[in-house]
Amino acid sequence: MSKNIAVVTGSNGGIGQAIVNSLLDKNYKVYGLDRENDIHHDSFEFIEADLKNLNALNDFSFNNISLGDYSLLINAAGIREIVPLLDLSLDTWSDVFSVNITAPFLLSRNFCRKLVAQKSEGSIVNIASVSGMLAEPERTAYVSSKHALLGMTKQFALEFGRQGIRCNSVSPAITRTGMTEHYFHDPDIMEKINRGLYAPRTGEPQDIVAVVNLLADKNSQFINGANFVVDGGWTCGKDL
């Protein structure tokens, strides 16, 4: 039987790196797609990729990756803007949508094409966001793209679930990574964050990894088209 294979986008980000390291610990051969790389491991192969380059992703056929009997695709890359809606440019909107929804679509489509052709099974896990369920100030493109990602997750689950290819998503609230680190040094922002949480601490990448591991597990065959919210209670209600 072939070695289990995983492809992770955004492999050099906070959540992406944590996912890669967890999969390496589980003896996966991992391919990481990102613009930069700080991971060095015998079972890790870095593929430099700009997820805004949609023509290149459209042609990315996984032909240089020997997908195994069971393979994973983890779409962990994501970007966001903080711009008032009336100042949101078409370029910024397009960049956010390219990385957050069009890139996962193209890679997931091509991943499924290869699995179907070789009659193999697999699992796709999309790292979405609570922003895919709620509106947030000054994040119109990000919120819209994450809503779209949840819909696309269900569509892939419907299209390929009977062929042994599952698709699920994980929706974190604010998680402490390089992208959000500055929040944790701003008392005003932290007051807002803590007011919205119903948990004793803020999120860490390992909180997301725990759910990704569940969804990636081959034995989780009956979990398909689901969205797992990992948000410390952020979306469960509000303190009136």
Buried (B, 14 or more C-beta within 10 A) or exposed (E): EEEBBBBBBBBBBBBBBBBBBBBBEEEBBBBBBBEEBEBEEEEBBBBEBBBBEBEEBBEBEBEEBEBBBBBBBBBBBBBBBEBEEEEBEEEBBBBBBBBBBBBBBBBBEBBBEBBBEEEBBBBBBBBBBBBBBBEBEBBBBBBBBBBBBBEBBBEBBEEBBEBBBBBBBBBBBBBBBEBBEEBEEEEEBBEEBEEBBEEEEBBBBEBBBEBBBBBBBBEBEEBBBBBBBBBBEBBEEEEE
